[in-house]
């Protein structure tokens, strides 16, 4: 799903602060809203941009997009104990994914 007008305005509001951070690369999730955000920022910064699926939001599987009050206690218990049963990522999956990303970024920074 693309950014809506509010999202685009919010990026522009933050743009001066982002520019002041003196960053030299942009790494973003590869999801549409995140890519669009990175591209708006990069219109001002003109930096290398990399999109990485390891930065995606958590996949809650069959619980995705549902309101918390509409999810039963049993469903939450299944999600927390055996998330793959509801086609969701486990906390271990998420940890390994994020750790892999940060290990790679740390290696890139050290090699400069």
C-alpha positions as CSV (number, residue, x, y, z in Angstrom):
1,X,0.0,0.0,0.0
2,X,1.4,3.4,-1.0
3,X,1.8,6.4,1.3
4,X,-1.3,8.5,1.6
5,X,-1.2,12.3,1.5
6,X,-0.9,12.5,5.3
7,X,2.2,10.2,5.1
8,X,3.8,12.3,2.4
9,X,3.3,15.4,4.5
10,X,4.7,13.8,7.6
11,X,7.9,12.8,5.6
12,X,8.3,16.4,4.5
13,X,7.8,17.7,8.0
14,X,10.7,15.5,9.2
15,X,12.9,16.1,6.2
16,X,15.0,19.0,7.6
17,X,15.7,17.0,10.8
18,X,16.8,14.0,8.6
19,X,19.0,16.2,6.5
20,X,20.7,17.5,9.6
21,X,21.7,14.0,10.7
22,X,24.5,13.9,8.0
23,X,23.7,10.3,6.9
24,X,25.6,8.8,4.0
25,X,23.3,5.9,3.0
26,X,19.6,5.1,3.1
27,X,18.6,1.6,3.9
28,X,14.8,0.9,3.9
29,X,12.3,-1.9,4.0
30,X,11.4,-3.0,0.5
31,X,7.7,-2.5,1.2
32,X,5.9,0.1,-0.9
33,X,5.3,2.8,1.9
34,X,8.9,2.5,3.2
35,X,10.4,2.7,-0.4
36,X,8.3,5.7,-1.1
37,X,9.4,7.4,2.1
38,X,13.1,6.7,1.3
39,X,12.6,8.0,-2.2
40,X,11.0,11.3,-0.9
41,X,13.9,11.7,1.5
42,X,16.4,11.0,-1.2
43,X,15.1,13.7,-3.5
44,X,16.9,16.0,-1.1
45,X,19.9,13.9,-0.1
46,X,20.9,12.2,-3.4
47,X,22.4,9.2,-1.6
48,X,22.8,5.5,-2.3
49,X,19.5,3.7,-1.4
50,X,19.3,0.0,-0.6
51,X,16.0,-1.8,0.0
52,X,16.1,-4.8,2.3
53,X,13.4,-7.3,3.1
54,X,14.8,-7.9,6.6
55,X,13.4,-4.6,7.6
56,X,9.8,-5.5,6.9
57,X,7.2,-5.3,9.5
58,X,6.3,-8.3,11.6
59,X,4.2,-10.9,9.8
60,X,1.3,-11.8,12.1
61,X,0.0,-14.4,9.6
62,X,-3.8,-15.1,10.0
63,X,-4.0,-12.4,12.7
64,X,-2.7,-9.7,10.4
65,X,-5.0,-6.8,9.9
66,X,-7.5,-7.8,12.6
67,X,-8.4,-5.6,15.5
68,X,-7.0,-6.8,18.9
69,X,-10.4,-7.0,20.4
70,X,-11.5,-9.4,17.6
71,X,-8.7,-11.9,18.4
72,X,-9.6,-14.5,20.9
73,X,-7.4,-15.4,23.9
74,X,-6.9,-18.9,22.3
75,X,-5.6,-17.3,19.1
76,X,-3.2,-15.1,21.0
77,X,-2.0,-18.2,22.9
78,X,-1.4,-20.1,19.7
79,X,0.4,-17.1,18.2
80,X,2.7,-16.8,21.2
81,X,3.4,-20.5,21.6
82,X,3.4,-21.8,18.1
83,X,3.2,-18.8,15.7
84,X,3.8,-21.0,12.6
85,X,0.4,-22.6,13.2
86,X,-1.2,-19.3,12.3
87,X,1.3,-18.6,9.4
88,X,3.1,-16.0,11.5
89,X,6.7,-15.3,12.2
90,X,8.1,-16.4,15.5
91,X,10.0,-14.0,17.8
92,X,13.0,-16.1,17.0
93,X,12.5,-15.6,13.3
94,X,12.3,-11.9,13.8
95,X,15.3,-11.8,16.0
96,X,17.4,-13.7,13.5
97,X,16.2,-11.6,10.6
98,X,17.1,-8.3,12.4
99,X,20.3,-9.7,13.8
100,X,21.4,-10.7,10.3
101,X,20.7,-7.2,9.0
102,X,22.6,-5.5,11.8
103,X,25.5,-7.9,11.6
104,X,25.8,-7.0,7.9
105,X,25.5,-3.3,8.5
106,X,28.2,-3.5,11.3
107,X,30.5,-5.3,8.9
108,X,30.0,-2.6,6.3
109,X,30.7,0.2,8.8
110,X,33.8,-1.6,10.1
111,X,35.2,-2.1,6.6
112,X,35.2,1.6,5.8
